[in-house]
Amino acid sequence: MEDSLPSELPDVVVAAVRVNFRLLSRAARDVLTAAAVLAERVSAADLVRATELSRADVDAALDELEWHHWLSAEGRGYSFVARLHGRLIGDEMLTPGQRRRITERLQGTEH
């Protein structure tokens, strides 16, 4: 399921991801949505810019997300433990406007 993601996910999988996502703190949800939009691997500094949270809040959110196995820390940044989660959050749980604002904040082009 990791190598070739199915085009349509079973409803039970989508529901489970949504429920677990909603159990996270607000800051963790903000960081997770930014990570889903930005890149396969993203740095904490990029997440600070993209979420407009303080570094301390992003660090706490990253700890929460690692603890709950949403993200893993690697030398090159943070990535989703399961790409399926990133795809679902980025594609189906955000509006196009939300995705655009996250990208604009990272690039410093928000209007």
C-alpha positions as CSV (number, residue, x, y, z in Angstrom):
1,M,0.0,0.0,0.0
2,E,3.0,2.3,0.5
3,D,4.6,1.7,-2.9
4,S,1.5,2.2,-5.1
5,L,-1.3,4.1,-3.3
6,P,-4.8,3.1,-4.3
7,S,-6.7,5.7,-6.2
8,E,-9.7,5.4,-3.9
9,L,-9.3,4.5,-0.3
10,P,-11.8,2.5,1.7
11,D,-14.1,4.6,3.8
12,V,-13.0,3.0,7.0
13,V,-9.4,4.0,6.3
14,V,-10.4,7.6,5.6
15,A,-12.6,7.7,8.7
16,A,-9.8,6.3,10.9
17,V,-7.3,8.9,9.7
18,R,-9.7,11.7,10.2
19,V,-10.6,10.7,13.7
20,N,-7.0,10.3,14.7
21,F,-6.2,13.7,13.1
22,R,-8.9,15.4,15.1
23,L,-7.5,14.0,18.4
24,L,-4.3,15.9,17.9
25,S,-3.7,19.4,19.4
26,R,-4.4,22.4,17.2
27,A,-0.7,23.1,16.7
28,A,0.0,19.5,15.8
29,R,-2.8,19.6,13.2
30,D,-1.4,22.8,11.7
31,V,2.1,21.4,11.5
32,L,0.8,18.1,10.0
33,T,-1.2,19.9,7.3
34,A,1.8,22.0,6.4
35,A,4.0,19.0,6.2
36,A,1.4,17.3,3.9
37,V,1.4,20.3,1.5
38,L,5.1,21.3,1.5
39,A,7.3,18.4,0.6
40,E,8.2,14.7,1.1
41,R,10.7,15.9,3.8
42,V,10.3,19.2,5.5
43,S,12.5,21.1,8.0
44,A,11.3,22.5,11.3
45,A,12.3,26.0,10.1
46,D,10.0,25.6,7.0
47,L,7.2,24.4,9.3
48,V,7.6,27.6,11.4
49,R,7.3,29.8,8.4
50,A,4.4,27.8,6.8
51,T,2.3,27.7,10.0
52,E,3.3,31.0,11.6
53,L,3.7,29.2,14.9
54,S,6.6,29.9,17.2
55,R,9.6,27.6,17.1
56,A,8.7,26.3,20.6
57,D,5.1,25.5,19.4
58,V,6.3,23.7,16.3
59,D,8.9,21.7,18.3
60,A,6.2,20.6,20.7
61,A,3.9,19.7,17.9
62,L,6.6,17.7,16.2
63,D,7.2,15.8,19.4
64,E,3.5,15.0,19.6
65,L,3.4,13.9,15.9
66,E,6.5,11.7,16.4
67,W,5.1,10.2,19.5
68,H,1.8,9.3,17.7
69,H,3.7,8.0,14.7
70,W,2.5,10.6,12.2
71,L,5.9,11.9,11.4
72,S,9.5,10.7,11.8
73,A,12.6,12.7,12.2
74,E,15.5,12.1,9.8
75,G,18.7,13.9,9.1
76,R,17.1,15.8,6.1
77,G,13.9,16.8,8.0
78,Y,10.6,15.3,8.9
79,S,8.5,13.0,6.8
80,F,5.3,11.0,7.1
81,V,5.6,7.6,8.6
82,A,2.9,6.5,6.2
83,R,2.8,8.4,2.9
84,L,-0.9,7.5,2.8
85,H,-1.6,9.9,5.7
86,G,0.2,12.7,4.0
87,R,-1.7,12.2,0.8
88,L,-5.0,12.0,2.5
89,I,-4.5,15.1,4.6
90,G,-3.0,17.1,1.7
91,D,-5.5,16.1,-0.9
92,E,-8.7,15.5,0.9
93,M,-8.7,17.3,4.2
94,L,-7.6,20.8,3.0
95,T,-9.3,23.3,0.7
96,P,-7.3,24.6,-2.3
97,G,-7.1,28.0,-0.5
98,Q,-5.6,26.4,2.6
99,R,-3.0,24.6,0.5
100,R,-2.2,27.9,-1.4
101,R,-1.8,29.9,1.9
102,I,0.6,27.3,3.4
103,T,2.7,27.4,0.2
104,E,2.7,31.2,0.1
105,R,3.7,31.6,3.7
106,L,6.7,29.3,3.1
107,Q,7.7,31.3,0.0
108,G,7.0,34.6,1.7
109,T,4.6,35.7,-1.0
110,E,1.3,35.8,1.0
111,H,-0.8,38.8,0.0
